[in-house]
Amino acid sequence: MTRRTRRIKAALVSAATAGLLGAGALAAAPAHAAGATFSIRSGYFTPSWQGATAGSVVRWYNGSATAQHLVARTNSGSPWGLDVWLQPGQSFTRTFGRGTYRFQVPERSSLRGVSCYGACGTVTVS
Protein backbone atom coordinates (compact mmCIF):
# COMPACT_ATOMS: atom_id res chain seq x y z
CA MET A 1 0.00 0.00 0.00
CA THR A 2 1.34 3.39 -0.96
CA ARG A 3 1.58 6.34 1.35
CA ARG A 4 -1.16 8.15 -0.56
CA THR A 5 -3.48 5.11 -0.33
CA ARG A 6 -2.92 4.88 3.43
CA ARG A 7 -3.83 8.57 3.83
CA ILE A 8 -7.02 8.14 1.78
CA LYS A 9 -7.93 5.03 3.77
CA ALA A 10 -7.34 6.85 7.08
CA ALA A 11 -9.47 9.78 5.90
CA LEU A 12 -12.30 7.43 4.90
CA VAL A 13 -12.18 5.61 8.24
CA SER A 14 -12.21 8.94 10.07
CA ALA A 15 -15.17 10.20 8.04
CA ALA A 16 -17.06 6.93 8.56
CA THR A 17 -16.44 7.05 12.31
CA ALA A 18 -17.65 10.65 12.50
CA GLY A 19 -20.77 9.66 10.54
CA LEU A 20 -21.51 6.84 12.95
CA LEU A 21 -21.13 9.13 15.92
CA GLY A 22 -23.48 11.61 14.28
CA ALA A 23 -26.07 8.87 13.66
CA GLY A 24 -25.86 7.86 17.32
CA ALA A 25 -26.57 11.41 18.35
CA LEU A 26 -29.63 11.47 16.10
CA ALA A 27 -30.91 8.23 17.63
CA ALA A 28 -31.00 9.94 21.04
CA ALA A 29 -33.72 12.37 19.91
CA PRO A 30 -36.39 13.39 22.44
CA ALA A 31 -39.35 11.04 22.96
CA HIS A 32 -41.90 13.77 22.13
CA ALA A 33 -42.49 14.83 18.57
CA ALA A 34 -42.83 18.50 17.68
CA GLY A 35 -46.60 18.19 17.23
CA ALA A 36 -49.25 15.49 17.35
CA THR A 37 -52.18 14.29 15.25
CA PHE A 38 -55.10 12.26 16.58
CA SER A 39 -57.53 10.57 14.24
CA ILE A 40 -61.05 10.13 15.57
CA ARG A 41 -62.63 6.86 14.49
CA SER A 42 -66.02 5.41 15.45
CA GLY A 43 -65.56 4.87 19.17
CA TYR A 44 -61.82 5.50 19.61
CA PHE A 45 -58.81 7.76 18.92
CA THR A 46 -55.77 6.53 17.08
CA PRO A 47 -53.38 6.82 18.78
CA SER A 48 -54.96 7.38 22.16
CA TRP A 49 -51.84 9.05 23.62
CA GLN A 50 -49.11 11.20 22.13
CA GLY A 51 -46.38 13.51 23.34
CA ALA A 52 -45.65 16.93 21.87
CA THR A 53 -43.34 19.87 22.55
CA ALA A 54 -44.65 23.10 24.05
CA GLY A 55 -45.79 25.60 21.44
CA SER A 56 -46.37 22.95 18.78
CA VAL A 57 -49.68 22.25 17.07
CA VAL A 58 -51.93 19.37 18.09
CA ARG A 59 -54.41 18.29 15.42
CA TRP A 60 -57.58 16.22 15.66
CA TYR A 61 -58.91 14.73 12.42
CA ASN A 62 -62.33 13.13 12.05
CA GLY A 63 -61.57 9.94 10.12
CA SER A 64 -65.03 8.47 10.68
CA ALA A 65 -68.12 8.64 8.48
CA THR A 66 -70.16 10.60 11.06
CA ALA A 67 -69.85 13.90 12.94
CA GLN A 68 -67.82 13.63 16.18
CA HIS A 69 -68.12 15.79 19.30
CA LEU A 70 -64.72 16.51 20.87
CA VAL A 71 -64.59 17.87 24.45
CA ALA A 72 -62.00 18.42 27.18
CA ARG A 73 -61.92 15.89 30.00
CA THR A 74 -61.55 17.87 33.21
CA ASN A 75 -62.04 15.23 35.90
CA SER A 76 -58.29 14.95 36.52
CA GLY A 77 -56.19 18.08 36.29
CA SER A 78 -56.78 21.70 35.44
CA PRO A 79 -59.80 22.47 33.27
CA TRP A 80 -59.13 23.55 29.71
CA GLY A 81 -61.63 24.60 27.09
CA LEU A 82 -62.49 22.31 24.22
CA ASP A 83 -65.96 21.72 22.81
CA VAL A 84 -66.10 21.29 19.04
CA TRP A 85 -68.03 19.23 16.51
CA LEU A 86 -66.00 17.84 13.60
CA GLN A 87 -67.70 16.72 10.41
CA PRO A 88 -66.24 13.73 8.49
CA GLY A 89 -62.86 14.72 7.05
CA GLN A 90 -62.70 17.94 9.09
CA SER A 91 -59.76 18.89 11.35
CA PHE A 92 -59.29 21.10 14.40
CA THR A 93 -55.93 22.37 15.68
CA ARG A 94 -54.76 23.91 18.91
CA THR A 95 -51.38 25.05 20.32
CA PHE A 96 -50.55 23.99 23.88
CA GLY A 97 -48.17 24.98 26.65
CA ARG A 98 -46.67 22.40 29.01
CA GLY A 99 -49.10 20.03 30.70
CA THR A 100 -51.27 16.97 30.24
CA TYR A 101 -54.49 17.48 28.34
CA ARG A 102 -57.21 14.83 28.27
CA PHE A 103 -60.13 14.78 25.83
CA GLN A 104 -62.99 12.54 24.79
CA VAL A 105 -65.98 12.04 22.54
CA PRO A 106 -68.70 12.05 25.25
CA GLU A 107 -71.24 10.21 23.10
CA ARG A 108 -68.77 7.33 22.66
CA SER A 109 -67.08 7.18 26.07
CA SER A 110 -67.88 6.87 29.75
CA LEU A 111 -66.22 8.14 32.91
CA ARG A 112 -65.86 5.95 35.98
CA GLY A 113 -64.10 7.90 38.69
CA VAL A 114 -61.02 9.36 37.04
CA SER A 115 -60.88 6.65 34.34
CA CYS A 116 -62.27 7.12 30.85
CA TYR A 117 -63.40 4.21 28.68
CA GLY A 118 -64.07 4.33 24.97
CA ALA A 119 -63.21 7.34 22.81
CA CYS A 120 -60.70 8.97 25.18
CA GLY A 121 -57.30 10.48 24.50
CA THR A 122 -54.38 12.32 26.09
CA VAL A 123 -51.63 14.60 24.86
CA THR A 124 -48.65 15.27 27.14
CA VAL A 125 -46.81 18.48 26.26
CA SER A 126 -43.29 19.07 27.56
C-alpha positions in Angstrom: 0.0 0.0 0.0 1.3 3.4 -1.0 1.6 6.3 1.3 -1.2 8.1 -0.6 -3.5 5.1 -0.3 -2.9 4.9 3.4 -3.8 8.6 3.8 -7.0 8.1 1.8 -7.9 5.0 3.8 -7.3 6.8 7.1 -9.5 9.8 5.9 -12.3 7.4 4.9 -12.2 5.6 8.2 -12.2 8.9 10.1 -15.2 10.2 8.0 -17.1 6.9 8.6 -16.4 7.0 12.3 -17.7 10.6 12.5 -20.8 9.7 10.5 -21.5 6.8 12.9 -21.1 9.1 15.9 -23.5 11.6 14.3 -26.1 8.9 13.7 -25.9 7.9 17.3 -26.6 11.4 18.4 -29.6 11.5 16.1 -30.9 8.2 17.6 -31.0 9.9 21.0 -33.7 12.4 19.9 -36.4 13.4 22.4 -39.4 11.0 23.0 -41.9 13.8 22.1 -42.5 14.8 18.6 -42.8 18.5 17.7 -46.6 18.2 17.2 -49.3 15.5 17.3 -52.2 14.3 15.2 -55.1 12.3 16.6 -57.5 10.6 14.2 -61.1 10.1 15.6 -62.6 6.9 14.5 -66.0 5.4 15.4 -65.6 4.9 19.2 -61.8 5.5 19.6 -58.8 7.8 18.9 -55.8 6.5 17.1 -53.4 6.8 18.8 -55.0 7.4 22.2 -51.8 9.1 23.6 -49.1 11.2 22.1 -46.4 13.5 23.3 -45.6 16.9 21.9 -43.3 19.9 22.6 -44.7 23.1 24.1 -45.8 25.6 21.4 -46.4 22.9 18.8 -49.7 22.2 17.1 -51.9 19.4 18.1 -54.4 18.3 15.4 -57.6 16.2 15.7 -58.9 14.7 12.4 -62.3 13.1 12.0 -61.6 9.9 10.1 -65.0 8.5 10.7 -68.1 8.6 8.5 -70.2 10.6 11.1 -69.8 13.9 12.9 -67.8 13.6 16.2 -68.1 15.8 19.3 -64.7 16.5 20.9 -64.6 17.9 24.4 -62.0 18.4 27.2 -61.9 15.9 30.0 -61.6 17.9 33.2 -62.0 15.2 35.9 -58.3 14.9 36.5 -56.2 18.1 36.3 -56.8 21.7 35.4 -59.8 22.5 33.3 -59.1 23.5 29.7 -61.6 24.6 27.1 -62.5 22.3 24.2 -66.0 21.7 22.8 -66.1 21.3 19.0 -68.0 19.2 16.5 -66.0 17.8 13.6 -67.7 16.7 10.4 -66.2 13.7 8.5 -62.9 14.7 7.1 -62.7 17.9 9.1 -59.8 18.9 11.4 -59.3 21.1 14.4 -55.9 22.4 15.7 -54.8 23.9 18.9 -51.4 25.0 20.3 -50.6 24.0 23.9 -48.2 25.0 26.7 -46.7 22.4 29.0 -49.1 20.0 30.7 -51.3 17.0 30.2 -54.5 17.5 28.3 -57.2 14.8 28.3 -60.1 14.8 25.8 -63.0 12.5 24.8 -66.0 12.0 22.5 -68.7 12.0 25.2 -71.2 10.2 23.1 -68.8 7.3 22.7 -67.1 7.2 26.1 -67.9 6.9 29.8 -66.2 8.1 32.9 -65.9 5.9 36.0 -64.1 7.9 38.7 -61.0 9.4 37.0 -60.9 6.7 34.3 -62.3 7.1 30.9 -63.4 4.2 28.7 -64.1 4.3 25.0 -63.2 7.3 22.8 -60.7 9.0 25.2 -57.3 10.5 24.5 -54.4 12.3 26.1 -51.6 14.6 24.9 -48.7 15.3 27.1 -46.8 18.5 26.3 -43.3 19.1 27.6 
